[in-house]
């Protein structure tokens, strides 16, 4: 039987999944700190300008993308696909889904930032039709 892949908007019920992802990225293991992250993410999801999409395979969350609409621009924040499901087209589908929602909510463009060494995200953006527009230089003080 083939896996059932679905995409749906993120809701408050997904916040724990997002917090687990954030904890892994930030190396947070203290439960109190994870709960703080979860509370912060809950506020983000409740923001009326927030958009998020999650991917489920056989009803198990395996990825998400999110962003916020500022004026008429969707600013993409995070995209994540569980390691075992990468390179299967889920990332591009997540991007396509969030762009459709953003357009239906009045966004005229979408932007995202990525690190110079994040080749996977650069290629995903190009595949989704994004174009490189600027470089950011930074200096620690």
Secondary structure by P-SEA (a helix, b strand, c coil): ccbbbbbbbbcccaaaaaaaaaaaaaccccaaaaaaaaaaaaaaaacccbbbbbbbcccccccbbbbbbcccccccccccccccccccaaaaaaaaaaaaaaaaacccbbbbbbcccaaaaaaaaaaacccccbbbbbbcc
